[in-house]
Amino acid sequence: MEAELKRLVMRSPFAVRLEAPKREGDATLLYPFDARVAWVATCHHRTSSRISWDLCSSTAVRLEPLFADLVPVLSSDDRLPAGPRVRFSVEVGASVDFEAGPLQLRGVVKNAIVDALASRGIASDVDADAPDIVFVARRAGPPEARRTVVGIDIGGGARHRRGARVAGGLAPLRETLAAQLILLSRWDARTEPLVDPMAGSATIPIEAAGLAVGAAIRRPSDLPHRHLAAFKDLPREVPDLFPGTVPRIVALDIDQACIPAMVGNLRAAGLTGPAYDNAIVIGQQDVRTLTPDHIARLLPSVRNMQPGVFCFNPPYGVRIGAEHGDEQLLDLYADMGRALARFEGWRAACFVANPQFVYAFGHRATLTKPASNANLSGLFLVFQL
Ligand SMILES: C[S@@+](CC[C@H](N)C(=O)[O-])C[C@H]1O[C@@H](n2cnc3c(N)ncnc32)[C@H](O)[C@@H]1O
C-alpha cells in the first residue's frame, strides 16, 4: 500500500511530499491529511480496501458519553460538508469491544452528526441509498487505549468494487488483492511480460493494465469531493499517471467458458480495441503445456523477450472442490511447478488458499505474506524460477 501511494504521488500533478505513515494494526496506514495526497489516493490507489478521512475520536465505551464527546468536536469542525442540506449515511466497522451493539453505535454517531450539522445551520437527511457523504465509525488503537474514530469515507466505499467487472467466473480474486499480488511480484511493466496462466475472469490482467498506465479507478465526480471544501480546487479530470506505457500481458485459462468472461471484463474496463492489440492477449491454454516459445508466439511484437512474471491464483479446492479432488489438485500444483520451471529467470507470484500448494509446487518461495480473499485465508507467495 505504502510503496504504491509513494509512486503515484510522485507522478501526480502536484508537487507534494508524502509524509511517512503511522501504522494502526497491520492493515491500516495513517497519513497526515493533505487534500492533494487524498485526491491521488482516492482516484488512483488500487491496493487499499477503504480510504477514510478521520475527523475525531473518543475513548468512551458507552453510548451517552460517546454522544457527549462527539457533538462539540464535530460542531466546530470546518471539514464537515457545507449546507444547506446534506444527505448522509453512517457505516460502522467491527465494534465487539464497545459496550453496545453496532446498530446502537451507528445510531449514536448518526445523532451526533445530525446535531453537529444542525448547530452549523445545515439540515440533514439520513439516506443509506444515495448519500452525499458516508461517515464511518471504527474502533481503533491498542487494547489499553481503544477509541471510536469517526471519519468521512472519501474513497468511494469498498474499493475492490471497481465498477467494471461484468462476469465473475468461479472464484474471482478481489481486485485489491490482485493489485497487491502484482506489486509484490515487482513487475516492471516497461520491460517484462506478465502472464496469468489461470486468468478466470481476468481480474489480474485488468489490474496489471491499470497499474501499468496509472489509470484511475474512481473519478472525482464519483467521490464525495464535491461536497467537501478541502477538494474544491483540485482537478476534476483524472489522467493516466504513467501515460504511454504499453504493457505486455497474457491472460490464459484452460476453460473455454472463461474466454467470453475475460473479453467482457476487458471491454468493460476499456481495455479492448486497437490501442490494446499488442498489450493484452487472451487465449485458451492448459498451464501444464506452457513453454517460453508459446508465450513468445503470443507476443509477436516483443523482440528479444526478457524473462517476465507469472501472476495467478490457482484453484484452491475449497470453493471448487467438487470438481478437483485433493489429489487431483496436488497433481495440478506439481505439474504447474514443473511447467513454470521451463521459464528460467522469470518470477512467479500467486495468492493461494491451499496450505499444501507450496509443498506440491516444488519451488522455494522468496516471499510469503498472509492475506485473505473474501473470508478465505491464504498466502501471497513469490518465487524466483
Ligand atoms: C481461482 S480461479 C482464478 C480466478 C481468477 N484469478 C479471477 O479473478 O477470476 C482458477 C482458474 O484456474 C483455471 N484452471 C484450472 N486448471 C487449469 C489448467 N490446468 N490450466 C489453466 N487454467 C486452469 C480454472 O479454469 C479457473 O479459472
PDBQT file of the ligand as one rigid body, heavy atoms in Angstrom, charges set to zero:
ROOT
HETATM    1  C1  LIG A 401      -9.202 -19.499  -8.659  1.00  0.00    +0.000 C 
HETATM    2  S1  LIG A 401      -9.572 -19.409 -10.352  1.00  0.00    +0.000 S 
HETATM    3  C2  LIG A 401      -8.741 -17.958 -10.916  1.00  0.00    +0.000 C 
HETATM    4  C3  LIG A 401      -9.615 -16.760 -10.718  1.00  0.00    +0.000 C 
HETATM    5  C4  LIG A 401      -9.118 -15.535 -11.408  1.00  0.00    +0.000 C 
HETATM    6  N1  LIG A 401      -7.878 -15.032 -10.818  1.00  0.00    +0.000 N 
HETATM    7  C5  LIG A 401     -10.199 -14.468 -11.374  1.00  0.00    +0.000 C 
HETATM    8  O1  LIG A 401     -10.047 -13.480 -10.648  1.00  0.00    +0.000 OA
HETATM    9  O2  LIG A 401     -11.247 -14.677 -11.999  1.00  0.00    +0.000 OA
HETATM   10  C6  LIG A 401      -8.577 -20.673 -11.024  1.00  0.00    +0.000 C 
HETATM   11  C7  LIG A 401      -8.651 -20.803 -12.523  1.00  0.00    +0.000 C 
HETATM   12  O3  LIG A 401      -7.744 -21.811 -12.910  1.00  0.00    +0.000 OA
HETATM   13  C8  LIG A 401      -8.241 -22.394 -14.100  1.00  0.00    +0.000 C 
HETATM   14  N2  LIG A 401      -7.515 -23.649 -14.326  1.00  0.00    +0.000 N 
HETATM   15  C9  LIG A 401      -7.666 -24.820 -13.658  1.00  0.00    +0.000 A 
HETATM   16  N3  LIG A 401      -6.812 -25.749 -14.162  1.00  0.00    +0.000 NA
HETATM   17  C10 LIG A 401      -6.093 -25.136 -15.152  1.00  0.00    +0.000 A 
HETATM   18  C11 LIG A 401      -5.050 -25.544 -16.022  1.00  0.00    +0.000 A 
HETATM   19  N4  LIG A 401      -4.585 -26.803 -15.999  1.00  0.00    +0.000 N 
HETATM   20  N5  LIG A 401      -4.549 -24.647 -16.893  1.00  0.00    +0.000 NA
HETATM   21  C12 LIG A 401      -5.030 -23.378 -16.952  1.00  0.00    +0.000 A 
HETATM   22  N6  LIG A 401      -6.025 -22.928 -16.154  1.00  0.00    +0.000 NA
HETATM   23  C13 LIG A 401      -6.555 -23.799 -15.257  1.00  0.00    +0.000 A 
HETATM   24  C14 LIG A 401      -9.716 -22.509 -13.824  1.00  0.00    +0.000 C 
HETATM   25  O4  LIG A 401     -10.431 -22.664 -15.029  1.00  0.00    +0.000 OA
HETATM   26  C15 LIG A 401     -10.011 -21.207 -13.081  1.00  0.00    +0.000 C 
HETATM   27  O5  LIG A 401     -10.476 -20.228 -13.962  1.00  0.00    +0.000 OA
ENDROOT
TORSDOF 0
